């Protein structure tokens, strides 16, 4: 009897030992993903990855209407080099705009990350260190690839949590040993289907960055995707199709240039805003790549255009209050919905200003200005205000009997279909964005008039506006209307 009891005890002990040795389900999921990709040992042994191909890259926030199809960049000569062991990456690409664009329509871009150092390389070969938010974004983006995220998750120092199922997928949050958090999804076969992470967008508040993987192929003993698609919320930002992939090939030197690595991280600087009085009660608030216009009324101030970001907007508001202290800012008028022209909209809502915009923008803005912003709290997140809108579907007049702003909705141009022209009849000033951006005074008129400048000229004639000065949102500053006329081959 004693012998039998001992046998049972031993058997139970073996059972308990086996139970204790079971791998946690979170680790099992990563092991499944590693096995599907080619095995944990092969993943750990890989030192470098180079991927090359072409892409279509939609230009988020630049569609003709808030809910219409996005214009795209065609990306060629795409090459991404990843130094897996040292946390380095460099991306090179050539992109060509397939739409009307104010800047260079063909751009050669080179961006890098070396540990905690993010940098860009200009066309002249000069490298510049990037600010903290860009560094953080690139450090997280490093793990938006099956090989990098599974390799990081295999590290015993990685923290795995929030294991869950979503349809046929299993999901897990991976906190890497250098502080990045990425959600990994795998299919029933264990192959990674997508990664996602959280970020902040000036227009949208909290956003989810998602990268999906498809068309897996064998590459140097591993299975890797040949199609990689990225999104910001519902906006697709790139659809990359790879034509070449290599594991442990020669990648050259992808360390950050010494001058960049030793440079201090650029500190956030308050954008400089200058003021130029164009007429009684009207000031041109310039600086950076985008401008705004301040209009004074008897009992309040109105600003025209909210470009770029919260930082830019706060600087514009501060300058407006410096120019005309003591009057409340109650209105913001927009020219169109594009992200670069409305990055400060949430800030104006937090100020309690009514947003005067094309009627077609209102449903879209109503959602974006109240979206949460917990990842990087902005003014609207810290002190939320209910948005107030005045939709423009016909000529709209803002006046106190002395000062007047007329807002005209138009049928748009090649750039946007919800374009508003903003006219100050007393001072004969027209405020417009993107249709005409005057370059240096010494530059000769273009040999062929830009179509949007021509459309702007036609709209001014059609509406019978007596314009003498154009205050553009882009360009060197306010210019006589005759410059637009000359650019279009017309008489003023």
SEPAVEX-535407 format. One line per 10 residues: number of its first residue (from 0); for each residue x, y, z of C-alpha. Coordinates in nm, 4 decimals. Example, Ala and Ser with C-alpha at 12.3 -4.5 7.8 and 13.67 -1.06 7.14 Angstrom:
2
0	1.2300/-0.4500/0.7800 | 1.3670/-0.1060/0.7140
***
This chain:
492
0	0.0000/0.0000/0.0000 | 0.2757/0.2375/0.0812 | 0.4377/0.1599/-0.2515 | 0.1140/0.2395/-0.4347 | 0.0742/0.5703/-0.2575 | 0.4291/0.6639/-0.3461 | 0.3636/0.5868/-0.7105 | 0.0578/0.8137/-0.7124 | 0.2505/1.0915/-0.5445 | 0.5285/1.0653/-0.7990
10	0.2767/1.0627/-1.0818 | 0.1068/1.3726/-0.9443 | 0.4439/1.5404/-0.9074 | 0.5206/1.4772/-1.2728 | 0.1834/1.6195/-1.3697 | 0.2428/1.9330/-1.1651 | 0.5906/1.9769/-1.3112 | 0.4607/1.9474/-1.6666 | 0.1852/2.1966/-1.5879 | 0.4332/2.4492/-1.4511
20	0.6476/2.4126/-1.7622 | 0.3644/2.5053/-1.9988 | 0.4424/2.8135/-2.2049 | 0.2152/3.1133/-2.1289 | -0.0444/3.1719/-2.4019 | 0.1080/3.5118/-2.4864 | 0.4479/3.3527/-2.5479 | 0.2839/3.0686/-2.7378 | 0.1288/3.3178/-2.9789 | 0.4692/3.4682/-3.0521
30	0.6179/3.1218/-3.0935 | 0.3410/3.0428/-3.3426 | 0.4216/3.3573/-3.5381 | 0.7949/3.2830/-3.5287 | 0.7372/2.9264/-3.6517 | 0.5184/3.0505/-3.9382 | 0.7863/3.3000/-4.0440 | 1.0649/3.0390/-4.0449 | 1.1525/2.9678/-3.6849 | 1.2731/3.1633/-3.3832
40	1.6380/3.0673/-3.4397 | 1.6346/3.1901/-3.7995 | 1.4661/3.5149/-3.6955 | 1.7221/3.5783/-3.4227 | 2.0084/3.4968/-3.6593 | 1.8992/3.7487/-3.9231 | 2.1094/4.0635/-3.9050 | 1.9783/4.2827/-4.1866 | 1.6815/4.3170/-4.4198 | 1.6594/4.5166/-4.7429
50	1.3289/4.5616/-4.9251 | 1.2781/4.7374/-5.2577 | 0.9789/4.8142/-5.4751 | 0.7217/5.0690/-5.5860 | 0.4127/5.2159/-5.4264 | 0.1055/5.4272/-5.4644 | 0.0930/5.6729/-5.1745 | -0.2370/5.8590/-5.1276 | -0.1951/6.2125/-4.9978 | -0.4058/6.2086/-4.6797
60	-0.6104/6.5193/-4.6126 | -0.5702/6.6556/-4.9657 | -0.8785/6.5190/-5.1430 | -1.1121/6.7431/-5.3390 | -1.3919/6.6870/-5.0874 | -1.3626/6.5511/-4.7314 | -1.5159/6.2181/-4.8350 | -1.3779/6.1856/-5.1891 | -1.0902/5.9798/-5.3271 | -0.7422/6.0922/-5.2291
70	-0.4881/6.2195/-5.4826 | -0.1741/6.0091/-5.4945 | 0.2019/6.0146/-5.5161 | 0.3620/5.7546/-5.7410 | 0.6603/5.6151/-5.5480 | 0.9530/5.4673/-5.7387 | 1.3042/5.3614/-5.6399 | 1.1761/5.2705/-5.2950 | 1.4389/5.1077/-5.0757 | 1.4315/5.0387/-4.7045
80	1.7402/4.9128/-4.5242 | 1.6957/4.7661/-4.1752 | 1.9837/4.6877/-3.9414 | 1.7960/4.4464/-3.7167 | 2.0616/4.4081/-3.4505 | 2.1251/4.7791/-3.3943 | 1.7838/4.9373/-3.4414 | 1.8838/5.1317/-3.7511 | 1.6866/5.1953/-4.0659 | 1.7137/5.4141/-4.3738
90	1.4414/5.4750/-4.6321 | 1.5061/5.6161/-4.9775 | 1.2399/5.6901/-5.2364 | 1.1475/5.9035/-5.5320 | 0.7889/6.0226/-5.5427 | 0.6052/6.2049/-5.8184 | 0.2798/6.3915/-5.7576 | -0.0082/6.2739/-5.9715 | -0.1989/6.5922/-5.8849 | -0.1576/6.9694/-5.8817
100	0.0973/7.0455/-5.6123 | 0.2367/7.3745/-5.4846 | 0.5869/7.2345/-5.4258 | 0.8218/7.0235/-5.6345 | 0.6195/6.7561/-5.8112 | 0.9174/6.5177/-5.8082 | 1.0842/6.4651/-5.4707 | 1.3797/6.2525/-5.3625 | 1.3442/6.1665/-4.9958 | 1.5912/6.0029/-4.7610
110	1.5081/5.9465/-4.3951 | 1.6933/5.7567/-4.1250 | 1.6817/5.6278/-3.7705 | 1.9782/5.5204/-3.5602 | 1.8594/5.4208/-3.2135 | 1.7337/5.7466/-3.0632 | 1.8564/5.9626/-3.3520 | 1.6136/6.0407/-3.6352 | 1.7384/6.2418/-3.9301 | 1.6604/6.3518/-4.2856
120	1.9119/6.3857/-4.5669 | 1.8498/6.6797/-4.8004 | 1.8977/6.6910/-5.1761 | 2.2417/6.8450/-5.1192 | 2.3468/6.5534/-4.8984 | 2.3252/6.7457/-4.5706 | 2.1722/6.5487/-4.2838 | 1.9545/6.7187/-4.0223 | 1.8460/6.5784/-3.6879 | 1.4708/6.5604/-3.6370
130	1.2689/6.6653/-3.3341 | 1.1379/6.4351/-3.0630 | 0.7906/6.3582/-3.2042 | 0.9377/6.2475/-3.5373 | 1.1937/6.0320/-3.3572 | 0.9177/5.8650/-3.1568 | 0.7134/5.8020/-3.4701 | 1.0066/5.6380/-3.6490 | 1.1027/5.4294/-3.3469 | 0.7516/5.2848/-3.3409
140	0.7384/5.2471/-3.7196 | 1.0545/5.0336/-3.7000 | 0.8333/4.7551/-3.5611 | 0.5665/4.7777/-3.8311 | 0.7085/4.4747/-4.0128 | 0.6608/4.1054/-3.9282 | 1.0320/4.0378/-3.8904 | 1.1075/4.3324/-3.6615 | 0.8040/4.2947/-3.4355 | 0.8300/3.9165/-3.3928
150	1.2037/3.9428/-3.3345 | 1.1385/4.2084/-3.0668 | 0.8611/4.0001/-2.9105 | 1.0933/3.6968/-2.8817 | 1.3174/3.9000/-2.6501 | 1.2533/3.7870/-2.2905 | 1.2574/4.1556/-2.1912 | 0.9540/4.2287/-2.4097 | 0.6231/4.2544/-2.2263 | 0.3294/4.0746/-2.3858
160	-0.0262/4.1586/-2.2840 | -0.3895/4.1936/-2.3857 | -0.4126/3.8628/-2.5697 | -0.7462/3.8451/-2.7510 | -0.9272/3.7085/-3.0536 | -1.0909/3.9094/-3.3307 | -1.2620/3.6902/-3.5846 | -1.0029/3.4560/-3.7319 | -0.7153/3.6612/-3.5917 | -0.5376/3.6564/-3.2569
170	-0.4003/3.9858/-3.1269 | -0.1420/4.0779/-2.8662 | 0.0216/4.3997/-2.7439 | 0.4001/4.3932/-2.7590 | 0.5953/4.6406/-2.5443 | 0.9501/4.6231/-2.6744 | 1.2588/4.6521/-2.4586 | 1.3110/5.0101/-2.5795 | 0.9640/5.1281/-2.4817 | 0.7598/5.1024/-2.8024
180	0.4135/4.9452/-2.7950 | 0.2737/4.7782/-3.1044 | -0.0268/4.5499/-3.1448 | 0.0417/4.2375/-3.3534 | -0.2300/4.0328/-3.5249 | -0.1716/3.6848/-3.6678 | -0.3950/3.4522/-3.8708 | -0.4883/3.0895/-3.8033 | -0.1642/2.9726/-3.9652 | 0.0419/3.2015/-3.7417
190	0.1420/3.4504/-4.0112 | 0.1330/3.8182/-3.9058 | -0.1504/3.9958/-4.0823 | -0.1045/4.3464/-3.9438 | 0.0513/4.5687/-3.6814 | -0.0958/4.8817/-3.5273 | 0.0061/5.1593/-3.2893 | -0.1319/5.4850/-3.1562 | -0.0290/5.8365/-3.2546 | -0.1583/6.1955/-3.2708
200	-0.2687/6.4005/-3.5693 | -0.3310/6.7752/-3.5491 | -0.6533/6.7409/-3.7495 | -0.7843/6.4069/-3.6236 | -0.6655/6.3813/-3.2615 | -0.5835/6.0235/-3.1607 | -0.5174/5.8060/-3.4638 | -0.4316/5.4415/-3.5222 | -0.1425/5.3658/-3.7550 | -0.1990/5.0260/-3.9173
210	0.0283/4.8238/-4.1446 | -0.1119/4.5148/-4.3166 | 0.0889/4.2325/-4.4735 | 0.0060/4.0081/-4.7706 | 0.1571/3.7981/-5.0491 | 0.4128/3.6179/-4.8331 | 0.7148/3.4725/-5.0142 | 1.0333/3.2844/-4.9213 | 1.3301/3.5140/-4.8535 | 1.6563/3.3701/-4.7201
220	1.4900/3.1016/-4.5109 | 1.2095/3.3277/-4.3894 | 0.8569/3.4030/-4.5079 | 0.8132/3.7768/-4.5621 | 0.5310/3.9848/-4.7142 | 0.5697/4.1237/-5.0654 | 0.2814/4.3677/-5.0190 | 0.2746/4.6165/-4.7327 | -0.0105/4.8655/-4.6907 | -0.0186/5.1467/-4.4348
230	-0.3113/5.3470/-4.3027 | -0.3792/5.6375/-4.0681 | -0.7238/5.5506/-3.9336 | -0.9231/5.4982/-4.2545 | -0.6812/5.6901/-4.4777 | -0.4513/5.4635/-4.6798 | -0.1120/5.6362/-4.6943 | 0.0923/5.3806/-4.8935 | 0.0407/5.0559/-5.0816 | 0.3884/4.9108/-5.1345
240	0.4555/4.6181/-5.3687 | 0.8022/4.4720/-5.3277 | 1.0081/4.3512/-5.6206 | 1.3214/4.2535/-5.4277 | 1.3979/4.1402/-5.0731 | 1.7238/4.0255/-4.9172 | 1.8288/3.8932/-4.5768 | 2.1858/3.9574/-4.4546 | 2.3004/4.1321/-4.7701 | 2.5526/4.4154/-4.7773
250	2.3796/4.7272/-4.6446 | 2.6770/4.9614/-4.6255 | 2.6934/5.2153/-4.3463 | 2.3508/5.3144/-4.2114 | 2.4729/5.4779/-3.8928 | 2.3646/5.8365/-3.8393 | 2.6227/6.0884/-3.9653 | 2.8524/6.1929/-3.6814 | 2.7450/6.5574/-3.6962 | 2.3811/6.4527/-3.6618
260	2.4411/6.2018/-3.3832 | 2.6273/6.4619/-3.1781 | 2.3727/6.7374/-3.2399 | 2.1184/6.8218/-2.9733 | 1.7596/6.7162/-3.0301 | 1.5868/7.0237/-3.1756 | 1.3778/7.1871/-2.9071 | 1.0213/7.2796/-2.9982 | 1.0235/7.6430/-3.0950 | 0.7272/7.8768/-3.0988
270	0.6604/7.9571/-3.4660 | 0.7530/8.3134/-3.5545 | 0.4595/8.5205/-3.6743 | 0.4965/8.8675/-3.8231 | 0.2212/9.1227/-3.8794 | 0.1785/9.3644/-4.1680 | -0.1138/9.6047/-4.1780 | -0.2722/9.5868/-4.5228 | -0.5570/9.8295/-4.4554 | -0.7408/9.9786/-4.1557
280	-0.8463/9.6836/-3.9428 | -0.6719/9.4225/-4.1614 | -0.3362/9.2543/-4.0885 | -0.1414/8.9890/-4.2763 | 0.0011/8.7416/-4.0216 | 0.2914/8.5732/-4.1959 | 0.5552/8.3166/-4.1179 | 0.6591/7.9626/-4.2119 | 0.4959/7.8200/-4.5232 | 0.1381/7.9297/-4.4467
290	-0.0155/8.2610/-4.3469 | -0.3349/8.3954/-4.1893 | -0.5267/8.7239/-4.2042 | -0.6646/8.9150/-3.9040 | -0.9750/9.1312/-3.9427 | -1.0925/9.3702/-3.6703 | -1.4596/9.4436/-3.6090 | -1.6133/9.6860/-3.3601 | -1.6502/9.4279/-3.0834 | -1.4514/9.1229/-3.1914
300	-1.1705/8.9792/-3.4046 | -1.1980/8.7332/-3.6916 | -0.9097/8.5252/-3.8237 | -0.8930/8.3780/-4.1710 | -0.7255/8.0361/-4.2063 | -0.5954/7.7945/-3.9397 | -0.2908/7.6294/-4.0943 | -0.0485/7.3571/-3.9875 | -0.0717/7.2849/-3.6140 | -0.1734/7.3835/-3.2648
310	0.1659/7.5481/-3.2073 | 0.1269/7.7600/-3.5191 | -0.2306/7.8508/-3.4267 | -0.1428/7.9554/-3.0720 | 0.1324/8.1797/-3.2131 | -0.1143/8.3379/-3.4579 | -0.3694/8.3950/-3.1813 | -0.1015/8.5509/-2.9603 | 0.0043/8.7826/-3.2427 | -0.3587/8.8818/-3.3075
320	-0.4025/8.9744/-2.9421 | -0.0777/9.1658/-2.9476 | -0.1923/9.3637/-3.2521 | -0.5423/9.4306/-3.1141 | -0.5566/9.3599/-2.7407 | -0.8812/9.3523/-2.5503 | -1.1133/9.2189/-2.8202 | -1.2385/8.8593/-2.8173 | -1.1585/8.6255/-3.1022 | -1.4984/8.4917/-3.2052
330	-1.4681/8.3586/-3.5624 | -1.2380/8.1543/-3.7835 | -1.2964/8.1493/-4.1599 | -1.1448/7.8705/-4.3737 | -1.0608/7.8632/-4.7445 | -1.0824/7.4823/-4.7762 | -1.0598/7.1620/-4.5719 | -0.7072/7.0381/-4.6520 | -0.5072/6.9185/-4.3527 | -0.2310/7.1780/-4.3905
340	-0.4909/7.4587/-4.3881 | -0.6976/7.3310/-4.0937 | -0.4380/7.1870/-3.8532 | -0.5357/7.4558/-3.6004 | -0.9107/7.4016/-3.6178 | -0.9309/7.2099/-3.2890 | -0.7451/7.4958/-3.1194 | -0.9963/7.7539/-3.2443 | -1.2833/7.5379/-3.1207 | -1.1127/7.5289/-2.7796
350	-1.0988/7.9108/-2.7976 | -1.4768/7.9172/-2.8401 | -1.4602/8.0549/-3.1954 | -1.7324/7.9838/-3.4509 | -1.5932/7.8076/-3.7585 | -1.7145/7.9610/-4.0843 | -1.6566/7.7064/-4.3602 | -1.8029/7.5582/-4.6760 | -2.1220/7.3719/-4.5867 | -1.9827/7.0435/-4.7239
360	-1.7083/7.0494/-4.4583 | -1.9361/7.0768/-4.1561 | -2.0224/6.7061/-4.1020 | -1.6546/6.6118/-4.1365 | -1.5298/6.8864/-3.9029 | -1.8029/6.8108/-3.6480 | -1.6439/6.4695/-3.5964 | -1.2761/6.5618/-3.6065 | -1.2839/6.8579/-3.3680 | -1.4411/6.6528/-3.0876
370	-1.2276/6.3406/-3.1356 | -1.0208/6.2406/-2.8296 | -0.6539/6.3371/-2.8166 | -0.5118/6.1369/-2.5279 | -0.1853/6.0369/-2.6940 | -0.0717/6.4016/-2.7111 | -0.3394/6.6165/-2.5440 | -0.4050/6.9429/-2.7273 | -0.6057/7.2470/-2.6178 | -0.9371/7.0914/-2.7188
380	-0.8536/6.7713/-2.5275 | -0.7488/6.9624/-2.2161 | -1.0454/7.1990/-2.2140 | -1.3045/7.0701/-2.4616 | -1.5637/7.3038/-2.6057 | -1.8696/7.2132/-2.8138 | -1.8008/7.3157/-3.1751 | -1.9966/7.5980/-3.3372 | -2.0188/7.6103/-3.7156 | -2.1584/7.8463/-3.9740
390	-2.1884/7.6553/-4.3009 | -2.1470/7.8549/-4.6207 | -2.3659/7.7417/-4.9115 | -2.4246/8.0844/-5.0666 | -2.2713/8.4281/-5.0332 | -2.2235/8.4883/-4.6596 | -2.1604/8.8315/-4.5091 | -1.9943/8.9086/-4.1760 | -2.0304/9.2794/-4.0933 | -2.0670/9.5353/-3.8182
400	-2.1749/9.8074/-4.0590 | -1.8208/9.9376/-4.1060 | -1.6011/9.6330/-4.1580 | -1.7245/9.3537/-4.3864 | -1.6106/9.0082/-4.4919 | -1.7838/8.8381/-4.7832 | -1.7421/8.4600/-4.8147 | -1.8197/8.3055/-5.1534 | -1.8478/7.9298/-5.2075 | -1.7243/7.8263/-5.5533
410	-1.7286/7.5100/-5.7628 | -1.3567/7.4755/-5.6897 | -1.0657/7.3955/-5.9168 | -0.8248/7.1081/-5.9792 | -0.7121/7.1271/-5.6155 | -1.0408/7.1214/-5.4237 | -1.4122/7.1342/-5.4941 | -1.5182/7.3198/-5.1777 | -1.3121/7.6314/-5.2237 | -1.4262/7.9604/-5.0685
420	-1.3121/8.3052/-5.1763 | -1.2919/8.5563/-4.8919 | -1.3299/8.9196/-4.9946 | -1.3006/9.2408/-4.7927 | -1.4898/9.4996/-5.0029 | -1.3880/9.8058/-4.8000 | -1.0152/9.7429/-4.8549 | -1.0595/9.5495/-5.1826 | -0.8539/9.2577/-5.0476 | -0.9037/8.8981/-5.1604
430	-0.7845/8.6154/-4.9314 | -0.7236/8.2826/-5.1081 | -0.5266/7.9650/-5.0473 | -0.3408/7.7481/-5.2991 | -0.4894/7.8908/-5.6201 | -0.2207/8.1599/-5.6525 | 0.0990/8.1571/-5.4464 | 0.3231/8.4444/-5.5603 | 0.6908/8.3626/-5.5796 | 0.9856/8.6022/-5.5600
440	0.9194/8.9410/-5.7160 | 1.2154/8.8890/-5.9497 | 1.0756/8.5651/-6.0921 | 0.9338/8.5944/-6.4458 | 0.5708/8.4940/-6.5095 | 0.5353/8.1246/-6.5950 | 0.5322/8.0473/-6.9678 | 0.2016/7.8630/-6.9240 | -0.0504/7.9970/-6.6708 | -0.1281/7.7597/-6.3850
450	-0.4861/7.6347/-6.4260 | -0.5846/7.7175/-6.0698 | -0.4583/8.0745/-6.0999 | -0.6636/8.1080/-6.4177 | -0.9710/7.9723/-6.2425 | -0.9190/8.2189/-5.9569 | -0.9014/8.5067/-6.2048 | -1.2207/8.3860/-6.3731 | -1.4026/8.3583/-6.0389 | -1.3068/8.7139/-5.9464
460	-1.4487/8.8362/-6.2796 | -1.7630/8.6216/-6.2495 | -1.8370/8.7485/-5.8996 | -1.7562/9.1048/-6.0058 | -1.5172/9.1559/-5.7153 | -1.3207/9.4807/-5.7277 | -0.9907/9.3330/-5.6060 | -0.6770/9.5441/-5.5808 | -0.4758/9.3249/-5.3397 | -0.4411/8.9495/-5.2962
470	-0.3494/8.8182/-4.9511 | -0.2425/8.4579/-5.0284 | -0.2108/8.1841/-4.7690 | 0.1097/8.0723/-4.9448 | 0.3786/8.2783/-5.1113 | 0.5924/8.5786/-5.0353 | 0.3095/8.7948/-4.9030 | 0.0302/9.0263/-5.0107 | 0.0639/9.1379/-5.3735 | -0.1257/9.3621/-5.6160
480	-0.4012/9.1884/-5.8116 | -0.2121/9.2755/-6.1267 | 0.0364/8.9978/-6.0427 | -0.2378/8.7370/-6.0715 | -0.3537/8.8925/-6.3964 | -0.0022/8.8818/-6.5422 | 0.0445/8.5220/-6.4274 | -0.2706/8.4360/-6.6227 | -0.1806/8.6412/-6.9263 | -0.4676/8.8791/-6.8534
490	-0.5163/9.2459/-6.7911 | -0.5940/9.3613/-6.4372
***
